[in-house]
């Protein structure tokens, strides 16, 4: 398994969620991509205004990052 770079507590909100057609990229809030390490790395996503749980959160692998756009 490749070693992942990491950043503790990098957090953002989604500006654009994954599309329903391909679902392979998401866009974080403007300027927040810089808070995250270079790909590859993992992110955990969950709905707004709730605590993440095993039933509402998903771990995704980011394979590429371009500014604020992550490919998952």
PDB file as gemmi writes it, atoms N, CA and C in Angstrom:
CRYST1    1.000    1.000    1.000  90.00  90.00  90.00 P 1                      
ATOM      1  N   UNK A   1       0.851  -1.171   0.000  1.00  0.00           N  
ATOM      2  CA  UNK A   1       0.000   0.000   0.000  1.00  0.00           C  
ATOM      3  C   UNK A   1       0.900   1.238   0.000  1.00  0.00           C  
ATOM      4  N   UNK A   2       0.584   2.219  -0.862  1.00  0.00           N  
ATOM      5  CA  UNK A   2       1.413   3.434  -0.904  1.00  0.00           C  
ATOM      6  C   UNK A   2       1.256   4.248   0.379  1.00  0.00           C  
ATOM      7  N   UNK A   3       2.319   4.904   0.733  1.00  0.00           N  
ATOM      8  CA  UNK A   3       2.294   5.776   1.906  1.00  0.00           C  
ATOM      9  C   UNK A   3       1.560   7.055   1.556  1.00  0.00           C  
ATOM     10  N   UNK A   4       0.705   7.504   2.454  1.00  0.00           N  
ATOM     11  CA  UNK A   4      -0.072   8.721   2.229  1.00  0.00           C  
ATOM     12  C   UNK A   4       0.514   9.875   3.014  1.00  0.00           C  
ATOM     13  N   UNK A   5       0.532  11.037   2.393  1.00  0.00           N  
ATOM     14  CA  UNK A   5       0.830  12.252   3.119  1.00  0.00           C  
ATOM     15  C   UNK A   5      -0.399  12.531   3.974  1.00  0.00           C  
ATOM     16  N   UNK A   6      -0.258  13.332   5.000  1.00  0.00           N  
ATOM     17  CA  UNK A   6      -1.423  13.644   5.821  1.00  0.00           C  
ATOM     18  C   UNK A   6      -1.303  15.029   6.427  1.00  0.00           C  
ATOM     19  N   UNK A   7      -2.438  15.588   6.740  1.00  0.00           N  
ATOM     20  CA  UNK A   7      -2.535  16.860   7.429  1.00  0.00           C  
ATOM     21  C   UNK A   7      -3.573  16.679   8.511  1.00  0.00           C  
ATOM     22  N   UNK A   8      -3.186  16.896   9.746  1.00  0.00           N  
ATOM     23  CA  UNK A   8      -4.142  16.745  10.835  1.00  0.00           C  
ATOM     24  C   UNK A   8      -5.172  17.860  10.812  1.00  0.00           C  
ATOM     25  N   UNK A   9      -6.425  17.462  10.877  1.00  0.00           N  
ATOM     26  CA  UNK A   9      -7.557  18.373  11.030  1.00  0.00           C  
ATOM     27  C   UNK A   9      -7.763  19.348   9.881  1.00  0.00           C  
ATOM     28  N   UNK A  10      -7.353  18.976   8.682  1.00  0.00           N  
ATOM     29  CA  UNK A  10      -7.743  19.781   7.519  1.00  0.00           C  
ATOM     30  C   UNK A  10      -9.237  19.561   7.347  1.00  0.00           C  
ATOM     31  N   UNK A  11      -9.984  20.639   7.273  1.00  0.00           N  
ATOM     32  CA  UNK A  11     -11.441  20.520   7.192  1.00  0.00           C  
ATOM     33  C   UNK A  11     -11.977  21.578   6.239  1.00  0.00           C  
ATOM     34  N   UNK A  12     -13.050  21.234   5.558  1.00  0.00           N  
ATOM     35  CA  UNK A  12     -13.685  22.162   4.639  1.00  0.00           C  
ATOM     36  C   UNK A  12     -15.134  21.746   4.455  1.00  0.00           C  
ATOM     37  N   UNK A  13     -15.838  22.517   3.670  1.00  0.00           N  
ATOM     38  CA  UNK A  13     -17.187  22.162   3.246  1.00  0.00           C  
ATOM     39  C   UNK A  13     -17.148  21.970   1.738  1.00  0.00           C  
ATOM     40  N   UNK A  14     -18.144  21.279   1.217  1.00  0.00           N  
ATOM     41  CA  UNK A  14     -18.205  21.085  -0.221  1.00  0.00           C  
ATOM     42  C   UNK A  14     -18.846  22.292  -0.887  1.00  0.00           C  
ATOM     43  N   UNK A  15     -18.164  22.821  -1.876  1.00  0.00           N  
ATOM     44  CA  UNK A  15     -18.748  23.873  -2.699  1.00  0.00           C  
ATOM     45  C   UNK A  15     -19.581  23.222  -3.790  1.00  0.00           C  
ATOM     46  N   UNK A  16     -19.096  22.083  -4.295  1.00  0.00           N  
ATOM     47  CA  UNK A  16     -19.796  21.314  -5.308  1.00  0.00           C  
ATOM     48  C   UNK A  16     -19.685  19.843  -4.956  1.00  0.00           C  
ATOM     49  N   UNK A  17     -20.798  19.177  -4.706  1.00  0.00           N  
ATOM     50  CA  UNK A  17     -20.743  17.746  -4.379  1.00  0.00           C  
ATOM     51  C   UNK A  17     -20.427  16.915  -5.615  1.00  0.00           C  
ATOM     52  N   UNK A  18     -20.092  15.645  -5.427  1.00  0.00           N  
ATOM     53  CA  UNK A  18     -19.877  14.772  -6.589  1.00  0.00           C  
ATOM     54  C   UNK A  18     -21.126  14.744  -7.468  1.00  0.00           C  
ATOM     55  N   UNK A  19     -20.921  14.673  -8.769  1.00  0.00           N  
ATOM     56  CA  UNK A  19     -22.073  14.653  -9.677  1.00  0.00           C  
ATOM     57  C   UNK A  19     -22.760  13.302  -9.637  1.00  0.00           C  
ATOM     58  N   UNK A  20     -24.000  13.285 -10.018  1.00  0.00           N  
ATOM     59  CA  UNK A  20     -24.741  12.028 -10.033  1.00  0.00           C  
ATOM     60  C   UNK A  20     -24.384  11.168 -11.232  1.00  0.00           C  
ATOM     61  N   UNK A  21     -23.716  11.755 -12.232  1.00  0.00           N  
ATOM     62  CA  UNK A  21     -23.388  10.976 -13.426  1.00  0.00           C  
ATOM     63  C   UNK A  21     -22.071  10.221 -13.286  1.00  0.00           C  
ATOM     64  N   UNK A  22     -21.022  10.890 -12.824  1.00  0.00           N  
ATOM     65  CA  UNK A  22     -19.758  10.157 -12.682  1.00  0.00           C  
ATOM     66  C   UNK A  22     -19.288  10.092 -11.239  1.00  0.00           C  
ATOM     67  N   UNK A  23     -19.592  11.093 -10.429  1.00  0.00           N  
ATOM     68  CA  UNK A  23     -19.276  11.065  -9.005  1.00  0.00           C  
ATOM     69  C   UNK A  23     -17.812  10.900  -8.665  1.00  0.00           C  
ATOM     70  N   UNK A  24     -16.921  11.325  -9.576  1.00  0.00           N  
ATOM     71  CA  UNK A  24     -15.503  11.104  -9.318  1.00  0.00           C  
ATOM     72  C   UNK A  24     -14.737  12.328  -8.854  1.00  0.00           C  
ATOM     73  N   UNK A  25     -15.395  13.479  -8.767  1.00  0.00           N  
ATOM     74  CA  UNK A  25     -14.698  14.652  -8.252  1.00  0.00           C  
ATOM     75  C   UNK A  25     -15.632  15.469  -7.376  1.00  0.00           C  
ATOM     76  N   UNK A  26     -15.029  16.203  -6.463  1.00  0.00           N  
ATOM     77  CA  UNK A  26     -15.777  17.113  -5.601  1.00  0.00           C  
ATOM     78  C   UNK A  26     -14.958  18.366  -5.436  1.00  0.00           C  
ATOM     79  N   UNK A  27     -15.623  19.467  -5.142  1.00  0.00           N  
ATOM     80  CA  UNK A  27     -14.951  20.757  -5.002  1.00  0.00           C  
ATOM     81  C   UNK A  27     -15.175  21.263  -3.593  1.00  0.00           C  
ATOM     82  N   UNK A  28     -14.066  21.579  -2.897  1.00  0.00           N  
ATOM     83  CA  UNK A  28     -14.164  22.126  -1.545  1.00  0.00           C  
ATOM     84  C   UNK A  28     -14.270  23.649  -1.616  1.00  0.00           C  
ATOM     85  N   UNK A  29     -14.580  24.272  -0.495  1.00  0.00           N  
ATOM     86  CA  UNK A  29     -14.736  25.725  -0.434  1.00  0.00           C  
ATOM     87  C   UNK A  29     -13.501  26.425  -0.999  1.00  0.00           C  
ATOM     88  N   UNK A  30     -13.725  27.563  -1.602  1.00  0.00           N  
ATOM     89  CA  UNK A  30     -12.673  28.319  -2.269  1.00  0.00           C  
ATOM     90  C   UNK A  30     -11.459  28.547  -1.372  1.00  0.00           C  
ATOM     91  N   UNK A  31     -10.298  28.153  -1.870  1.00  0.00           N  
ATOM     92  CA  UNK A  31      -9.039  28.328  -1.146  1.00  0.00           C  
ATOM     93  C   UNK A  31      -8.723  27.229  -0.147  1.00  0.00           C  
ATOM     94  N   UNK A  32      -9.673  26.334   0.135  1.00  0.00           N  
ATOM     95  CA  UNK A  32      -9.461  25.297   1.151  1.00  0.00           C  
ATOM     96  C   UNK A  32      -8.631  24.114   0.653  1.00  0.00           C  
ATOM     97  N   UNK A  33      -8.506  23.958  -0.659  1.00  0.00           N  
ATOM     98  CA  UNK A  33      -7.683  22.867  -1.170  1.00  0.00           C  
ATOM     99  C   UNK A  33      -6.250  22.949  -0.664  1.00  0.00           C  
ATOM    100  N   UNK A  34      -5.771  24.153  -0.408  1.00  0.00           N  
ATOM    101  CA  UNK A  34      -4.401  24.349   0.092  1.00  0.00           C  
ATOM    102  C   UNK A  34      -4.217  23.795   1.500  1.00  0.00           C  
ATOM    103  N   UNK A  35      -5.299  23.591   2.231  1.00  0.00           N  
ATOM    104  CA  UNK A  35      -5.213  23.053   3.585  1.00  0.00           C  
ATOM    105  C   UNK A  35      -4.886  21.560   3.587  1.00  0.00           C  
ATOM    106  N   UNK A  36      -5.125  20.896   2.466  1.00  0.00           N  
ATOM    107  CA  UNK A  36      -4.966  19.451   2.361  1.00  0.00           C  
ATOM    108  C   UNK A  36      -3.627  19.100   1.734  1.00  0.00           C  
ATOM    109  N   UNK A  37      -3.105  17.903   2.037  1.00  0.00           N  
ATOM    110  CA  UNK A  37      -1.816  17.502   1.475  1.00  0.00           C  
ATOM    111  C   UNK A  37      -1.935  17.191  -0.012  1.00  0.00           C  
ATOM    112  N   UNK A  38      -0.807  16.928  -0.628  1.00  0.00           N  
ATOM    113  CA  UNK A  38      -0.827  16.461  -2.015  1.00  0.00           C  
ATOM    114  C   UNK A  38      -1.385  15.046  -2.039  1.00  0.00           C  
ATOM    115  N   UNK A  39      -2.071  14.704  -3.112  1.00  0.00           N  
ATOM    116  CA  UNK A  39      -2.642  13.360  -3.259  1.00  0.00           C  
ATOM    117  C   UNK A  39      -1.517  12.336  -3.406  1.00  0.00           C  
ATOM    118  N   UNK A  40      -1.761  11.120  -2.952  1.00  0.00           N  
ATOM    119  CA  UNK A  40      -3.007  10.550  -2.475  1.00  0.00           C  
ATOM    120  C   UNK A  40      -3.188  10.759  -0.966  1.00  0.00           C  
ATOM    121  N   UNK A  41      -4.443  10.893  -0.561  1.00  0.00           N  
ATOM    122  CA  UNK A  41      -4.798  10.964   0.848  1.00  0.00           C  
ATOM    123  C   UNK A  41      -6.267  10.596   1.001  1.00  0.00           C  
ATOM    124  N   UNK A  42      -6.693  10.317   2.209  1.00  0.00           N  
ATOM    125  CA  UNK A  42      -8.085   9.974   2.480  1.00  0.00           C  
ATOM    126  C   UNK A  42      -8.821  11.171   3.052  1.00  0.00           C  
ATOM    127  N   UNK A  43     -10.125  11.249   2.762  1.00  0.00           N  
ATOM    128  CA  UNK A  43     -11.008  12.233   3.368  1.00  0.00           C  
ATOM    129  C   UNK A  43     -12.250  11.499   3.865  1.00  0.00           C  
ATOM    130  N   UNK A  44     -12.877  12.064   4.854  1.00  0.00           N  
ATOM    131  CA  UNK A  44     -14.152  11.540   5.331  1.00  0.00           C  
ATOM    132  C   UNK A  44     -15.205  12.590   5.045  1.00  0.00           C  
ATOM    133  N   UNK A  45     -16.294  12.181   4.406  1.00  0.00           N  
ATOM    134  CA  UNK A  45     -17.382  13.103   4.066  1.00  0.00           C  
ATOM    135  C   UNK A  45     -18.655  12.657   4.763  1.00  0.00           C  
ATOM    136  N   UNK A  46     -19.462  13.658   5.166  1.00  0.00           N  
ATOM    137  CA  UNK A  46     -20.738  13.383   5.822  1.00  0.00           C  
ATOM    138  C   UNK A  46     -21.643  14.589   5.647  1.00  0.00           C  
ATOM    139  N   UNK A  47     -22.945  14.420   5.871  1.00  0.00           N  
ATOM    140  CA  UNK A  47     -23.889  15.528   5.684  1.00  0.00           C  
ATOM    141  C   UNK A  47     -23.618  16.689   6.640  1.00  0.00           C  
ATOM    142  N   UNK A  48     -23.993  17.860   6.204  1.00  0.00           N  
ATOM    143  CA  UNK A  48     -23.847  19.073   6.999  1.00  0.00           C  
ATOM    144  C   UNK A  48     -24.742  19.028   8.228  1.00  0.00           C  
ATOM    145  N   UNK A  49     -24.296  19.645   9.310  1.00  0.00           N  
ATOM    146  CA  UNK A  49     -25.078  19.864  10.533  1.00  0.00           C  
ATOM    147  C   UNK A  49     -25.379  18.595  11.324  1.00  0.00           C  
ATOM    148  N   UNK A  50     -24.635  17.517  11.082  1.00  0.00           N  
ATOM    149  CA  UNK A  50     -24.767  16.302  11.891  1.00  0.00           C  
ATOM    150  C   UNK A  50     -23.375  15.773  12.213  1.00  0.00           C  
ATOM    151  N   UNK A  51     -23.290  15.000  13.257  1.00  0.00           N  
ATOM    152  CA  UNK A  51     -22.026  14.348  13.585  1.00  0.00           C  
ATOM    153  C   UNK A  51     -21.827  13.159  12.641  1.00  0.00           C  
ATOM    154  N   UNK A  52     -20.592  12.902  12.202  1.00  0.00           N  
ATOM    155  CA  UNK A  52     -20.375  11.743  11.349  1.00  0.00           C  
ATOM    156  C   UNK A  52     -20.552  10.446  12.137  1.00  0.00           C  
ATOM    157  N   UNK A  53     -21.220   9.488  11.528  1.00  0.00           N  
ATOM    158  CA  UNK A  53     -21.385   8.159  12.119  1.00  0.00           C  
ATOM    159  C   UNK A  53     -21.117   7.125  11.031  1.00  0.00           C  
ATOM    160  N   UNK A  54     -21.068   5.879  11.419  1.00  0.00           N  
ATOM    161  CA  UNK A  54     -20.824   4.821  10.433  1.00  0.00           C  
ATOM    162  C   UNK A  54     -21.960   4.692   9.431  1.00  0.00           C  
ATOM    163  N   UNK A  55     -23.124   5.228   9.751  1.00  0.00           N  
ATOM    164  CA  UNK A  55     -24.245   5.119   8.814  1.00  0.00           C  
ATOM    165  C   UNK A  55     -24.421   6.339   7.899  1.00  0.00           C  
ATOM    166  N   UNK A  56     -23.731   7.457   8.186  1.00  0.00           N  
ATOM    167  CA  UNK A  56     -23.916   8.638   7.330  1.00  0.00           C  
ATOM    168  C   UNK A  56     -22.611   9.193   6.765  1.00  0.00           C  
ATOM    169  N   UNK A  57     -21.489   8.589   7.082  1.00  0.00           N  
ATOM    170  CA  UNK A  57     -20.190   9.095   6.624  1.00  0.00           C  
ATOM    171  C   UNK A  57     -19.520   8.070   5.713  1.00  0.00           C  
ATOM    172  N   UNK A  58     -18.650   8.569   4.856  1.00  0.00           N  
ATOM    173  CA  UNK A  58     -17.918   7.693   3.956  1.00  0.00           C  
ATOM    174  C   UNK A  58     -16.475   8.164   3.857  1.00  0.00           C  
ATOM    175  N   UNK A  59     -15.548   7.214   3.891  1.00  0.00           N  
ATOM    176  CA  UNK A  59     -14.139   7.519   3.677  1.00  0.00           C  
ATOM    177  C   UNK A  59     -13.879   7.384   2.188  1.00  0.00           C  
ATOM    178  N   UNK A  60     -13.256   8.413   1.620  1.00  0.00           N  
ATOM    179  CA  UNK A  60     -12.946   8.411   0.187  1.00  0.00           C  
ATOM    180  C   UNK A  60     -11.441   8.594   0.017  1.00  0.00           C  
ATOM    181  N   UNK A  61     -10.909   8.022  -1.045  1.00  0.00           N  
ATOM    182  CA  UNK A  61      -9.502   8.154  -1.390  1.00  0.00           C  
ATOM    183  C   UNK A  61      -9.375   9.244  -2.444  1.00  0.00           C  
ATOM    184  N   UNK A  62      -8.635  10.286  -2.134  1.00  0.00           N  
ATOM    185  CA  UNK A  62      -8.355  11.348  -3.101  1.00  0.00           C  
ATOM    186  C   UNK A  62      -7.112  10.930  -3.879  1.00  0.00           C  
ATOM    187  N   UNK A  63      -7.272  10.789  -5.178  1.00  0.00           N  
ATOM    188  CA  UNK A  63      -6.163  10.329  -6.019  1.00  0.00           C  
ATOM    189  C   UNK A  63      -5.480  11.467  -6.769  1.00  0.00           C  
ATOM    190  N   UNK A  64      -6.152  12.624  -6.844  1.00  0.00           N  
ATOM    191  CA  UNK A  64      -5.553  13.791  -7.493  1.00  0.00           C  
ATOM    192  C   UNK A  64      -6.207  15.045  -6.901  1.00  0.00           C  
ATOM    193  N   UNK A  65      -5.433  16.129  -6.864  1.00  0.00           N  
ATOM    194  CA  UNK A  65      -5.943  17.404  -6.357  1.00  0.00           C  
ATOM    195  C   UNK A  65      -5.492  18.502  -7.294  1.00  0.00           C  
ATOM    196  N   UNK A  66      -6.445  19.344  -7.697  1.00  0.00           N  
ATOM    197  CA  UNK A  66      -6.149  20.509  -8.522  1.00  0.00           C  
ATOM    198  C   UNK A  66      -6.839  21.694  -7.885  1.00  0.00           C  
ATOM    199  N   UNK A  67      -6.065  22.506  -7.191  1.00  0.00           N  
ATOM    200  CA  UNK A  67      -6.561  23.649  -6.430  1.00  0.00           C  
ATOM    201  C   UNK A  67      -7.608  23.179  -5.435  1.00  0.00           C  
ATOM    202  N   UNK A  68      -8.883  23.440  -5.680  1.00  0.00           N  
ATOM    203  CA  UNK A  68      -9.951  23.057  -4.740  1.00  0.00           C  
ATOM    204  C   UNK A  68     -10.761  21.867  -5.238  1.00  0.00           C  
ATOM    205  N   UNK A  69     -10.339  21.232  -6.321  1.00  0.00           N  
ATOM    206  CA  UNK A  69     -11.038  20.069  -6.875  1.00  0.00           C  
ATOM    207  C   UNK A  69     -10.284  18.798  -6.550  1.00  0.00           C  
ATOM    208  N   UNK A  70     -10.984  17.859  -5.946  1.00  0.00           N  
ATOM    209  CA  UNK A  70     -10.399  16.566  -5.585  1.00  0.00           C  
ATOM    210  C   UNK A  70     -11.000  15.479  -6.475  1.00  0.00           C  
ATOM    211  N   UNK A  71     -10.161  14.630  -7.010  1.00  0.00           N  
ATOM    212  CA  UNK A  71     -10.629  13.436  -7.724  1.00  0.00           C  
ATOM    213  C   UNK A  71     -10.621  12.294  -6.742  1.00  0.00           C  
ATOM    214  N   UNK A  72     -11.763  11.607  -6.649  1.00  0.00           N  
ATOM    215  CA  UNK A  72     -11.896  10.517  -5.674  1.00  0.00           C  
ATOM    216  C   UNK A  72     -12.193   9.214  -6.388  1.00  0.00           C  
TER     217      UNK A  72                                                      
END                                                                             
